[in-house]
Every structure is written in structure tokens, then in C-alpha cells.
Amino acid sequence: MIDITINRNESDSIHSFLISGHAFFAERGKDIVCAGASAVAVGAINAVHALTGVTPEIEQGDGFLRCVVPEKLSEGTHEKVQILLEGMIISLQTIEEEYGQHIKITFKK
């Protein structure tokens, strides 16, 4: 199972997210759940960097991706980063709705 944890701060902003595990929906290289979750998450990180100039702290490995948003951002930049990450969550929730036996999203404050 792919476990996704979205960490929000006191003001409900996304501070970080962690994705770990494997979906085991299909054999390696043909697993659309893993591919979809990876594409959405990496695409969101790339969009944050390309559209805002912000480089999140990233740690990744086999079946593991951790992303932390820098704390000291201007209000406008912070807002843009949050919109892009909220879009990522919506896309991941869409995958979860269809493939809930293989992917789970948890929110923490």
C-alpha cells in the first residue's frame, strides 16, 4: 500500500508530505497506481519550483518521497505554493477514490 501523509501547520498550510510504500496493483513497471501517485507528486514539486522559484527540501528513495516546504516565504509565494500543493492533494484523492485498496491519504496537524 502507498501511504501518504500530508502535514499541515496551525494555520492549515501544507508544511510537508511523505509518500511511502508500493501499491502492488500490478507488476513493477506496469503499476498505474504507483506511476500515477509518483507523477502527481513529482509533477507538483516540479511545478512549485518552476512557477515560484521555491526549492522544497526533498528526500527520496525506493518507494519513498519526503517534501518539506521552506518556512520563510513571502505571502504571495506561500499562497502560490499552497495552491499547487492543494492541487496535488486533489489529484491524489482522485486516485485514492478509485484505488483505495492500494493508496491511503492521512492528514496530520
N, C-alpha and C positions, 0 to 999 in steps of 0.2 A: 504494500500500500504506500502511496505517496502521501506523506503528512506535510501539510503547510501550516505554519504558524505565522499569523500577522500580529505584530506587536504595535500597539498604539500607546501614545503618551496620555497624560492627564487631559490634554485639550483635544483628544480623539484623533490627532495626527498620526500617520503611519511613521513609526520610528525605525522599524526593521521588519524583515521577514526571513523565514527559514523554510527551505523545502528540502525534505529528505526522504529517502526510500525509493522503491521501484514499484510501478503499478502491477507488473506481472499480468497485464492484459493479453499480451501476445509475446512471441519470442523476440529477443533482442534485435533491434533494427526494424521491427515491424510493429512496435508497440505505440499505437496512436495516442494513448493516454500520456505516456511519458514524453513523447515528442511534442504533444500539444502543450503540456504544462511547462516544459523546458522552453519552447518557442515563445510562449506568452511571457514568462518571467525574464528571460534574456532580452526579449524584444522591449520590454518595459524599461529595463536597466539601460539598454542602448538608447531608447527614446529620451530618458531622463538626461543622459549625458549629451546627446546630440542637440536637444531642444533647449536645455537650460545651462549647459556647461558644467553641471554638477557631476562629480565623480563619486558615487557612493563607495563605501568600503565593501569589498566583495571577497568572499572566501568560497571556493568551490572545489569539489572532488567528485568521485564516482557516486552518483545519486545524492548529491549534497550541494546546496547553494544557500549562502547566507548573504544578505544585503542589509547594510546599515546606512541610513540617510544622515549626512552631516548635520550637526545641530545648528550651527551659526550661518543661517541663510537669510537673505533679505526676504521681506514679507512676500513680495511678488514672485521671487524664485521659489520660495517654500510652497506657495499656492500652486504653481505650475507642477512642481514635483509631486505634490499630493494628488492633483488631478490625474496625472499619468499613472500613479500607483493605484489609485481607486479604479481606473480603467482596467489595470491588470487584475485586480480582485474580481471585478465583474466577469472578465473572461475566464478566470479560474473557476468561479462559481458556476458558470455555464458548463464547463467540463464536469464539475462535480455533480451537477444535476443529472447528467446523462450517464456518468460512470462512477457513481458514488461508492461502489464496492471496491474501487481502485484508487480513489483520491479523497482526502478529507481536509477541510479547511477549519482551523481553530483561530479564534480571535482572543488576544490577551491584552490587558491594560497594565 
